C-alpha cells in the first residue's frame, strides 16, 4: 500500500450504535433491520450529508462518520437524536430503536477510504458510555463548540475509558428541554407512560389433554387470543409465528420476555375432555417475573368463546388499556355458534399452516365440515379460498377453477365484507386469471381493511413481481416478513429483489435469514422440498455454489416431478451462471405448468435476470407470449 495514500489530520469523528441491538434482533430480526434501514434512509444519511459529513464505515448496528467541522458533527448528532426522540414517541419503549453517540476531535490517520488512530479510538470509547438516545462528547469538542449551537452541556467530569491511557473529560448534551417540549401537553409520568403501548407476547398454551391429537385445540385458543388482543389499538402484540417458536420450551416467562423484548407475557394451559374444557391463564410481568393476574376457567365447551372474551378483557383491564367501542364489539363477536364447526376450523387452520399439497387438501376437508355445521362461518370459507388459491397458483392444479375460488371468497364476503383475507384470496384468484385491474383493487381493499394481513401482503407481492413492479413487491414482501418472521418464502423474495435492485449487501443479509428459516422448516417437515429449493437459491445469491447445488439436489430428489422444484432449479442455475442448465429447467417447468402461472411469473422474476438476453430464453419468451407450449 503506497505511502502517498496515508494522511494525518485533525478531524471530528462521530461513532454511533444501536442500544440493545442484540435484544431487538432476537425479538424480531426482520422488523429491526427494516426499521433501522428506514431511519438511515429517511433521517441519518440526509443529516450527515446536510452537515458535510462522510460515512466512513457501517457495522450491523452502527456507523463511523468523519466531519471536517466539529460544530457540524455536534449539530448533526443533536438533530438526529432530537428527530429519533420524536419518532419513538409512540413506539413501545422496549421496541424502540435508540442510538448512542460519541464525538471526539483529534488527530486521525486516513488510509485509502478508512480512518483510524487515537482520535477514532477515543470516539468509540466515548460512544460506549453515552446515554441511550444521547450524545457524549470529549472536552476538546465542548471547547470548540463553545456557544455556537443552541444546546446545553452537562459536565460528567474526567472519565477513565477502556484502553485509553489518559482520563478524558466528558460532557453529555442536554436533551431535557426537547423532551419537555415533546411532552409539554402532559408531563406527568403516568400520562407520559400512556403514550407507550404495553407490549405483550401470548405464549402457546400447553395441551394438558390426555390425547396429543388435541394439540390443534390449544394452539387454536392461543392464535385466537393473539388475534383478539392484536385488534386492541392500545396494545402491541407479537404475532403467531414469533411466539410459536417457544412452543414446548420450558424457559422462565421473564427470560422469554427479555428475549422477545416485551413487557408482559401471557401463558396458560388447556385441558379438553368430552364436552368440558379447563383453561388456566396468567399474565406475567417480564421485568420481575411476577404474576399480575391468574384465573382458571372450568366450563362447558360451549362457553369457549365467552372464556376467550373474558381472558382478553382481563388482560386489557390489568394493563389499564382503554378499549374502544368498536374493539369491544369485535372481541364479543363469536366466529360461529357451533363449537363443533369451530373445532373443525381449528383443525383446518393447523393443516393450512403446513403448505404441503396433502395438508392443503386436508385443510379444505376440515373447513368444508365446518361449513356443513355452520353455513354462515365466514372464516371457514376464507380458509377454503386461501387453500385453493395456493393449490392453483403454486401447485399448478387446473382442477380448481378461478370461478370456484371467486365464489368461495364471495360467499365469505357476503357474510362478512370486512374480512381482509377474503379480499386477498379474491385478488389472488383474479391474478391467476390475469384480471390485473380487478386483482389490484382487491388487494388494495384487503390492505385498507387490515395492513397487517399476511396473505394480503404476500399475495400482493407476488402480483407485483408478476406485473413487473419490483419496488412495490419489495415493500409488501418485507411487510409480510415483519408480520411473520418465519416466512422463508417472503424472505427469499426480498433477497432476490434487493439483489436485482443493486442492493446486494442487504440482499445477502436476507439470504442468510432465508437459509436459517428454511432449514428450520425443513427440520419440521422433511417431506416438503420447498425449503430446500429456496435454500438453494439463497445460497446461490450469497455466493455459496457448493451449498446451493447440494441443496438443489436434495430438493429434486424429494420432488423430481414438481413444477415449483423445476422452476426454482432454473433460478438457482441462473444465479450460478449456468445458463443452459437454467433454461433446460425453465423449459421443463413451463411444460409442467398447467395453470399458466409460471408463464407470467418468469418474465419478471429477478432471479432470471442473468439469462434474459440468451437466444434460447428469448425464443421461450416469444413462444409463451404467443400461447405456445
C-alpha positions in Angstrom: 0.0 0.0 0.0 1.6 3.3 -1.1 2.7 5.9 1.4 1.0 8.6 -0.6 -2.3 7.1 0.4 -1.7 7.7 4.1 -2.6 11.2 5.6 -2.9 12.6 9.1 -5.1 15.5 10.0 -7.4 16.9 12.7 -11.0 15.7 12.3 -14.2 15.3 14.3 -15.2 11.7 14.5 -18.8 10.6 15.4 -19.4 7.0 16.4 -22.9 5.7 16.8 -24.6 2.4 17.5 -28.0 1.0 18.4 -28.8 0.5 22.1 -29.8 -3.2 22.8 -29.3 -4.3 19.3 -28.9 -8.0 20.1 -32.1 -7.9 22.2 -34.0 -6.2 19.4 -32.7 -8.7 16.8 -33.6 -11.6 19.0 -37.1 -10.3 19.4 -37.8 -9.6 15.7 -34.8 -9.7 13.4 -36.7 -8.6 10.3 -38.6 -5.7 11.9 -35.4 -4.4 13.5 -33.5 -4.4 10.2 -36.4 -2.8 8.4 -36.8 -0.1 11.0 -33.0 0.6 11.1 -32.9 0.8 7.3 -35.8 3.3 7.3 -34.2 5.5 10.0 -31.0 5.6 7.9 -32.7 6.3 4.6 -35.2 8.8 5.9 -33.1 10.6 8.5 -29.5 9.7 9.2 -28.0 9.7 5.7 -29.6 13.0 4.8 -28.5 14.7 8.1 -24.9 13.5 7.6 -24.9 14.9 4.0 -26.5 18.1 5.1 -23.7 18.7 7.6 -20.9 17.8 5.1 -20.1 14.5 6.9 -18.7 11.3 5.3 -19.8 7.9 6.4 -16.5 6.0 6.6 -17.9 2.6 7.6 -21.1 0.9 8.6 -21.5 -2.0 11.0 -24.6 -4.1 11.6 -25.8 -1.7 14.2 -23.7 1.4 13.9 -21.5 3.7 11.9 -18.4 5.8 11.9 -18.7 9.3 10.4 -16.0 11.9 9.8 -16.6 15.7 9.8 -14.2 18.5 8.9 -16.0 20.8 11.3 -16.6 19.9 14.9 -19.6 22.2 15.1 -21.1 20.3 12.1 -20.5 17.0 13.8 -22.3 18.1 17.0 -25.2 19.8 15.1 -25.7 16.6 13.0 -25.7 14.3 16.0 -28.0 16.5 18.0 -30.5 16.9 15.2 -30.6 13.1 14.6 -31.2 12.4 18.2 -34.0 15.0 18.5 -35.7 13.5 15.5 -35.3 10.0 16.9 -36.9 11.1 20.2 -39.9 12.3 18.2 -40.0 9.2 16.0 -40.0 7.0 19.1 -42.8 8.9 21.0 -45.5 6.4 20.1 -43.3 3.3 19.8 -43.3 0.8 22.7 -40.4 1.5 25.0 -38.9 -2.0 24.7 -39.3 -1.9 20.9 -37.6 1.4 20.2 -34.5 1.8 18.1 -32.3 4.3 20.0 -28.8 5.4 19.1 -25.9 6.1 21.4 -23.4 8.6 20.0 -19.9 9.7 20.9 -17.9 12.5 19.3 -14.2 13.3 19.6 -11.9 15.9 18.0 -8.4 14.6 17.5 -5.6 13.5 15.2 -6.6 10.7 12.9 -4.9 8.7 10.1 -6.6 8.5 6.7 -5.6 5.5 4.6 -7.4 4.8 1.4 -11.1 5.1 2.4 -10.6 4.1 6.1 -9.7 6.1 9.2 -8.0 5.1 12.4 -5.8 6.3 15.2 -6.3 7.6 18.8 -8.9 10.1 17.7 -11.1 7.3 16.4 -10.4 5.0 19.4 -11.4 7.7 21.9 -14.6 8.5 20.0 -15.6 4.8 20.1 -14.9 4.7 23.9 -17.0 7.9 24.4 -19.9 6.4 22.5 -19.8 3.3 24.8 -20.5 5.5 27.8 -23.1 7.8 26.2 -26.7 7.6 27.4 -29.4 5.8 25.3 -30.8 8.3 22.9 -28.0 10.7 23.9 -24.7 12.2 22.7 -21.5 12.3 24.7 -18.5 14.5 23.6 -14.9 15.0 24.7 -13.7 18.2 26.3 -12.0 19.2 23.1 -15.3 19.0 21.3 -17.1 21.1 24.1 -14.4 23.7 23.9 -14.5 24.1 20.2 -18.3 24.3 20.0 -18.5 27.0 22.7 -21.8 28.9 22.4 -22.2 28.5 18.6 -25.0 26.0 18.9 -28.3 26.4 20.9 -27.6 23.3 23.1 -26.6 22.7 26.7 -23.8 20.6 28.0 -23.8 18.6 31.2 -20.3 18.1 32.7 -19.6 14.5 33.5 -16.1 15.1 34.8 -13.0 13.2 33.9 -13.6 9.6 32.9 -11.2 6.6 32.6 -12.1 5.0 29.3 -11.3 1.4 28.4 -7.8 1.0 26.8 -7.3 4.8 26.8 -4.2 5.7 28.8 -5.2 9.2 30.0 -8.5 10.2 31.5 -10.8 12.1 29.2 -13.2 14.9 30.2 -16.7 14.1 29.1 -19.9 16.1 28.5 -23.4 14.9 27.8 -25.6 17.0 25.5 -28.7 18.1 27.5 -31.9 17.0 25.7 -34.2 17.7 28.7 -35.6 20.8 27.0 -36.5 18.9 23.9 -38.2 16.1 26.0 -40.1 18.7 27.9 -41.3 20.3 24.6 -42.2 16.9 23.2 -44.3 16.0 26.2 -45.4 19.6 27.2 -49.1 18.7 26.8 -48.8 16.4 29.8 -45.6 15.9 31.7 -46.8 13.5 34.5 -45.0 10.1 34.5 -48.4 8.3 34.3 -49.6 10.2 31.3 -46.2 10.0 29.6 -46.2 6.3 30.0 -49.7 6.2 28.5 -48.1 7.3 25.2 -46.3 4.0 25.0 -48.4 0.9 24.2 -47.8 -2.1 26.6 -46.1 -4.9 24.7 -47.4 -8.5 25.2 -46.4 -12.0 24.0 -49.1 -14.7 24.1 -47.1 -17.9 24.6 -48.5 -21.1 23.1 -51.0 -22.6 25.7 -50.0 -26.1 26.8 -52.1 -29.0 25.8 -52.9 -30.9 29.0 -55.5 -33.2 27.4 -54.7 -36.9 27.5 -54.9 -37.0 23.7 -51.9 -35.4 22.0 -54.1 -35.1 18.9 -55.9 -32.2 20.8 -52.8 -30.0 20.2 -54.6 -28.2 17.5 -57.2 -27.0 20.0 -54.8 -25.4 22.5 -52.9 -23.9 19.5 -56.2 -22.5 18.2 -57.0 -20.9 21.5 -53.6 -19.2 21.5 -54.0 -18.0 18.0 -57.4 -16.5 18.6 -56.2 -14.7 21.8 -53.4 -13.2 19.7 -55.9 -12.1 17.1 -58.3 -10.6 19.6 -55.6 -8.7 21.5 -53.9 -7.5 18.3 -57.2 -5.8 17.5 -56.8 -3.6 20.6 -55.2 -0.4 19.4 -53.7 0.3 22.9 -51.6 -2.9 22.8 -48.5 -4.1 20.9 -48.9 -7.9 20.5 -46.3 -10.2 19.0 -47.5 -12.3 16.0 -48.2 -16.1 16.0 -45.1 -17.2 14.3 -42.8 -15.3 16.7 -44.3 -16.7 19.8 -44.8 -20.2 18.5 -41.0 -20.7 18.2 -41.2 -21.0 22.0 -43.7 -23.9 21.9 -42.8 -26.7 24.3 -39.9 -24.7 25.7 -39.7 -24.6 29.5 -37.9 -21.3 29.8 -38.9 -18.9 32.5 -41.5 -16.3 31.3 -39.3 -13.5 32.5 -36.4 -14.8 30.4 -38.7 -15.2 27.4 -40.0 -11.6 27.8 -36.4 -10.3 27.8 -35.5 -12.3 24.7 -38.6 -11.1 22.8 -38.3 -7.6 24.1 -41.8 -7.3 25.6 -43.0 -6.0 28.9 -45.6 -8.8 29.6 -46.1 -12.5 28.8 -49.4 -14.4 28.9 -49.1 -18.2 29.4 -51.6 -20.9 30.1 -52.9 -24.4 29.5 -55.9 -26.1 28.0 -57.5 -29.4 29.1 -60.3 -30.6 26.9 -62.3 -33.7 27.9 -65.5 -34.5 26.2 -67.8 -31.5 26.4 -65.8 -29.9 29.2 -62.8 -27.6 29.0 -60.5 -26.2 31.6 -58.3 -23.3 30.8 -55.7 -21.7 33.0 -54.3 -18.3 32.1 -51.9 -15.9 33.8 -50.3 -12.6 33.0 -46.6 -12.2 34.0 -44.6 -9.1 34.2 -41.4 -9.5 32.3 -39.1 -7.4 34.4 -39.9 -9.1 37.7 -41.3 -12.4 36.6 -44.2 -11.8 39.0 -47.8 -12.8 38.3 -50.1 -9.8 37.8 -53.2 -11.8 37.2 -54.2 -15.5 37.0 -57.6 -17.3 36.5 -58.9 -20.8 36.0 -62.0 -21.4 33.8 -63.7 -24.7 34.2 -66.7 -24.7 31.9 -68.8 -26.4 29.2 -67.1 -26.5 25.8 -69.9 -24.3 24.5 -68.5 -21.5 26.7 -65.2 -21.4 24.8 -65.8 -18.0 23.1 -67.0 -16.5 26.4 -63.8 -17.7 28.1 -61.7 -16.1 25.3 -63.6 -12.9 25.7 -63.1 -12.9 29.5 -59.3 -13.6 29.2 -58.9 -10.8 26.6 -60.9 -8.3 28.8 -59.0 -9.3 31.9 -55.6 -8.6 30.2 -56.8 -5.3 28.9 -58.1 -4.3 32.3 -54.9 -5.3 34.1 -52.7 -3.3 31.7 -55.1 -0.3 32.1 -55.7 -0.1 28.3 -58.8 1.8 27.1 -60.9 -0.4 24.9 -62.6 1.5 22.1 -66.3 0.7 21.5 -65.7 -1.0 18.1 -62.9 -3.0 19.7 -65.1 -4.3 22.4 -67.7 -5.3 19.8 -65.1 -7.2 17.8 -64.0 -9.1 20.8 -67.5 -10.1 21.7 -68.4 -11.3 18.2 -68.0 -15.1 18.1 -66.9 -16.5 14.7 -69.6 -19.2 14.9 -72.4 -20.5 17.1 -71.2 -24.1 16.6 -68.4 -25.4 18.8 -68.1 -28.5 16.6 -67.7 -26.2 13.5 -65.1 -24.2 15.4 -63.2 -27.4 16.2 -63.1 -28.4 12.6 -62.0 -24.9 11.7 -59.1 -25.0 14.1 -58.0 -28.4 12.7 -58.1 -26.9 9.2 -56.1 -23.9 10.1 -53.5 -26.1 11.7 -53.1 -28.1 8.4 -53.1 -24.9 6.3 -50.0 -23.6 8.2 -48.1 -26.5 6.7 -48.3 -25.6 3.0 -47.8 -29.1 1.5 -50.3 -30.2 -1.1 -51.6 -33.0 1.1 -52.0 -30.7 4.0 -53.8 -28.1 2.0 -56.3 -30.7 0.7 -56.8 -32.0 4.3 -57.3 -28.4 5.5 -60.0 -28.0 2.8 -61.8 -31.1 4.2 -61.8 -29.6 7.7 -63.1 -26.2 6.5 -65.8 -27.9 4.5 -67.0 -29.8 7.5 -67.1 -26.6 9.5 -69.3 -25.0 6.8 -71.6 -28.1 6.8 -72.2 -27.4 10.5 -72.4 -23.6 10.2 -73.1 -22.3 6.6 -72.6 -18.7 8.0 -69.0 -19.4 9.1 -67.2 -16.8 7.0 -63.7 -17.7 8.2 -64.1 -21.3 7.0 -65.0 -20.0 3.5 -61.9 -17.9 3.6 -59.8 -20.9 4.6 -61.0 -22.9 1.5 -60.4 -19.9 -0.7 -56.8 -19.4 0.6 -56.1 -23.1 0.2 -57.5 -23.1 -3.4 -55.5 -20.1 -4.5 -52.3 -21.7 -3.2 -53.1 -25.0 -4.8 -53.9 -23.5 -8.2 -51.0 -20.9 -8.2 -48.2 -22.8 -6.5 -49.1 -26.4 -7.0 -50.4 -25.8 -10.6 -53.6 -27.7 -10.1 -56.0 -26.9 -13.0 -58.9 -28.8 -11.4 -59.5 -25.8 -9.2 -61.1 -23.1 -11.3 -60.8 -19.4 -10.7 -64.6 -19.0 -10.8 -64.9 -21.5 -7.9 -62.4 -19.6 -5.8 -64.2 -16.3 -6.5 -67.5 -17.9 -5.5 -66.0 -19.2 -2.3 -64.3 -15.8 -1.4 -67.5 -14.1 -2.5 -69.6 -16.1 0.0 -67.2 -15.2 2.8 -67.6 -11.5 1.8 -71.4 -11.8 1.7 -71.3 -13.0 5.3 -68.6 -10.5 6.5 -67.5 -7.8 4.0 -64.7 -6.7 6.3 -62.6 -9.9 6.1 -59.2 -8.8 4.7 -58.2 -12.4 4.0 -61.2 -12.9 1.8 -60.4 -9.9 -0.3 -56.8 -11.1 -0.6 -57.9 -14.6 -1.7 -60.2 -13.0 -4.2 -57.3 -10.8 -5.5 -55.1 -13.9 -5.9 -57.7 -15.8 -7.8 -58.2 -12.8 -10.1 -54.4 -12.6 -10.6 -54.2 -16.2 -11.7 -56.9 -15.4 -14.3 -54.8 -12.4 -15.5 -57.5 -9.9 -14.5 -55.0 -7.4 -13.4 -57.1 -4.3 -12.6 -59.6 -6.2 -10.5 -56.9 -8.1 -8.7 -55.0 -4.9 -7.7 -58.3 -3.4 -6.4 -59.0 -6.5 -4.3 -55.5 -6.4 -2.8 -55.7 -2.7 -2.0 -59.1 -3.2 -0.4 -57.7 -6.0 1.8 -54.7 -3.9 2.9 -57.0 -0.9 3.6 -59.1 -3.2 5.9 -56.0 -4.7 7.6 -52.5 -3.5 6.7 -51.2 -6.4 8.9 -52.9 -9.1 6.9 -50.1 -11.5 6.0 -51.9 -13.0 3.0 -52.7 -9.6 1.6 -49.1 -8.5 1.7 -47.5 -11.7 0.4 -50.1 -12.3 -2.4 -49.8 -8.6 -3.5 -46.0 -9.0 -3.5 -46.4 -11.9 -5.9 -48.8 -9.8 -8.0 -46.3 -7.0 -8.2 -43.4 -9.3 -9.4 -45.7 -10.9 -12.0 -46.5 -7.5 -13.5 -43.0 -6.0 -13.2 -43.2 -3.7 -10.2 -40.2 -4.8 -8.0 -40.2 -1.7 -5.7 -43.8 -2.3 -4.6 -43.2 -6.0 -4.4 -40.2 -5.4 -2.1 -42.3 -3.3 0.2 -45.0 -5.8 0.6 -42.8 -8.9 0.9 -40.8 -7.0 3.6 -44.0 -6.2 5.4 -45.2 -9.9 5.1 -41.9 -10.9 6.7 -42.3 -8.4 9.5 -45.7 -9.9 10.3 -44.4 -13.4 10.1 -40.7 -13.6 10.7 -40.6 -17.3 10.0 -41.9 -16.8 6.4 -38.9 -18.0 4.5 -40.8 -17.7 1.2 -41.2 -13.9 1.6 -37.6 -13.7 2.9 -36.5 -15.4 -0.3 -38.3 -12.9 -2.4 -36.8 -10.0 -0.5 -33.4 -11.5 -1.1 -33.9 -11.7 -4.9 -35.5 -8.3 -5.2 -32.8 -6.5 -3.2 -30.0 -8.1 -5.3 -31.8 -7.2 -8.6 -32.2 -3.6 -7.4 -28.4 -3.3 -6.8 -28.6 -3.6 -3.0 -26.5 -6.8 -2.9 -25.2 -6.4 0.7 -28.7 -6.0 2.0 -29.8 -8.9 -0.1 -27.2 -11.2 1.4 -28.4 -10.4 4.9 -31.9 -11.6 3.9 -30.4 -14.5 2.0 -28.8 -15.8 5.2 -32.1 -15.2 7.1 -33.8 -17.3 4.3 -31.3 -20.1 4.8 -31.8 -20.2 8.6 -35.6 -20.1 8.4 -35.8 -22.6 5.5 -33.5 -25.1 7.3 -35.8 -24.8 10.4 -38.8 -25.5 8.3 -37.2 -28.5 6.6 -36.3 -29.9 10.0 -40.0 -29.7 11.0 -41.4 -31.0 7.7 -38.6 -33.1 5.9 -41.1 -34.4 3.3 -41.5 -30.8 1.9 -38.9 -29.9 -0.7 -39.8 -26.2 -0.9 -37.5 -25.2 2.0 -34.6 -27.0 0.2 -35.4 -25.3 -3.1 -35.4 -21.8 -1.6 -32.3 -22.6 0.5 -30.5 -23.4 -2.8 -31.5 -20.1 -4.4 -30.5 -18.1 -1.3 -27.1 -19.9 -1.2 -26.6 -19.1 -4.8 -27.4 -15.4 -4.1 -24.8 -15.2 -1.3 -22.2 -17.0 -3.5 -22.1 -20.5 -1.9 -22.0 -22.5 -5.1 -21.3 -25.9 -3.5 -24.0 -25.5 -0.9 -26.6 -24.3 -3.5 -26.0 -27.4 -5.7 -26.1 -29.7 -2.7 -29.5 -28.3 -1.5 -30.9 -28.3 -5.0 -30.0 -32.0 -5.5 -31.9 -32.7 -2.3 -35.0 -30.8 -3.5 -35.0 -32.5 -6.8 -34.6 -35.9 -5.2 -37.6 -35.3 -2.9 -39.8 -33.8 -5.7 -38.4 -34.6 -9.2 -41.7 -34.0 -11.0 -42.8 -30.9 -9.1 -43.3 -27.8 -11.2 -42.0 -25.5 -8.4 -38.9 -27.6 -7.9 -38.1 -27.4 -11.6 -38.7 -23.7 -11.7 -36.5 -23.0 -8.6 -33.8 -25.2 -10.1 -33.8 -22.8 -13.1 -33.4 -19.9 -10.7 -30.5 -21.5 -8.9 -28.7 -22.3 -12.1 -29.3 -18.8 -13.5 -27.8 -17.3 -10.3 -24.8 -19.6 -10.6 -24.2 -18.6 -14.2 -25.1 -22.0 -15.7 -27.3 -20.6 -18.5 -28.1 -23.8 -20.4 -29.0 -25.8 -17.4 -31.1 -22.9 -16.2 -33.0 -22.8 -19.4 -33.4 -26.6 -19.5 -35.1 -26.4 -16.1 -37.2 -23.4 -17.1 -38.5 -25.3 -20.2 -39.2 -28.3 -18.0 -41.2 -26.2 -15.5 -43.2 -24.5 -18.2 -44.1 -27.8 -19.7 -45.4 -28.9 -16.3 -47.3 -25.6 -15.7 -50.9 -26.5 -16.2 -52.4 -23.2 -15.0 -50.0 -20.8 -16.8 -48.9 -19.3 -13.5 -45.2 -19.5 -14.3 -45.6 -18.3 -17.8 -46.4 -14.9 -16.4 -44.1 -15.1 -13.4 -40.8 -15.9 -15.2 -40.9 -12.8 -17.4 -40.1 -10.5 -14.5 -38.5 -12.8 -11.9 -35.3 -11.1 -10.8 -33.6 -14.5 -10.2 -33.6 -15.0 -14.0 -32.1 -11.6 -14.9 -28.7 -13.2 -15.9 -30.2 -15.2 -18.7 -32.7 -12.7 -20.2 -30.6 -11.9 -23.3 -29.8 -15.5 -24.2 -31.3 -16.6 -27.6 -32.9 -19.7 -26.0 -34.6 -17.6 -23.3 -35.8 -15.0 -25.9 -37.3 -17.9 -28.0 -39.0 -19.3 -24.9 -40.4 -15.9 -24.1 -41.8 -15.5 -27.6 -43.4 -18.9 -27.5 -45.2 -18.2 -24.2 -46.4 -14.8 -25.3 -48.0 -16.3 -28.4 -49.7 -19.0 -26.4 -47.5 -21.9 -27.4 -46.4 -24.8 -25.2 
